[in-house]
Amino acid sequence: MEILGKEYALKFGLRSMFIYESITGEVFNIKTVFDEYVYFYACLMAEPSNPELDFEDFINYADEHPELLKEFDAALLAESKRKEMLTDKTKKKAKVKK
């Protein structure tokens, strides 16, 4: 995704949750709009190849580009479905081995 004229990739996983917790000082739990944007930012920061991005600049850009959150939500949903499929395959393999 493009932010401030630079390309960024999202990285979901433990690293993004650790960054979220580091920023908020709280256990990972998305319950507010603020939490969602912090997690979005954390997913950007979790990808080591991404350019640096100040949180304030990110929020200013997101405020002017509301479609950005829709793009993030779509990517999060796709990742969730991917992980669910992987989990289902693992469960099926475990049942076959019994």
N, C-alpha and C positions, 0 to 999 in steps of 0.2 A: 504494500500500500504506500501511497505517496503522502508525505507530510512535509510541509515547508520546502517543497521542491526536491526532496530526497526520498529514496526508496527504503522502506522498512519491512522487515519480515516479523511475523509474530511467533513467539516461542512459548508454547504452553507446557506446563509441567511443574516439577518441584522448584526449579530455579525461579520461575515467575511467582510462585506462591511465597517463597522465601523473601523475594524483593517486596512483594505486597506487605508481608508482615513487618519487614524492616522499615518501610515507609510509614505504616499506620501504627506500629507498636501493638497491634492486636492480632489475635488468631485469625487465620484466613477464613473469611465469611463475607460473602457479597450480599448485603441486605439494603444498601442505599445506592443512589445514583453516584455519589462520591466514591463508594467502594468499587463500583463498576469501572469508573474512569481510572481509579488507582490501579486496578487489576489490568486494565487495558495498557496503561503506561508500563506496568511491571512486565507484561508480555513483550513489549517493545524493548525494554532494557535487558530482558533475559537472553536476547539473541546477540551474541558477542560481535557479530559482523555488522550490526546496525550502527549508523552514525550516532554520535551523542545527541541527546535531546533533553533540554531543560523542561521540567514539569510545567512550569509557568507558560513556556512557549507552546507546549503540547496542549494545555487547556485553552489557551487563547485561540490556537488553530482549530481545535475541536468545537469551540464555541461558534466559530465562523463557518464550520463545515459539519452540520449535524448528521450528514450522511455517513460520516466516518464511524460513528457508533453502530450504525446499521451494518456496516462492513465488518466491524469487529464482532458483533453478535452473530453474524452469519458464519464467520470463521470459527468462533467458539462452538457453535452448534455442530458444524462439520467435524471439528475435532472431537467433540463429545460422542458423536455417532461413530467415528472411527474407533475410538477407545472402547465403545460398547461392543462393536463387532469383534474386536480383538479379544475382549473378555469372554464373549459368547463362544468364540472358537476355542479358547483355552478351557472353558468348562466342558465343551463337547469332547475334547481330547482327553480330559481327566476322566470322564464317564466311560470312554472306550477302553481305557487302561485297566479299569476295575475288573 
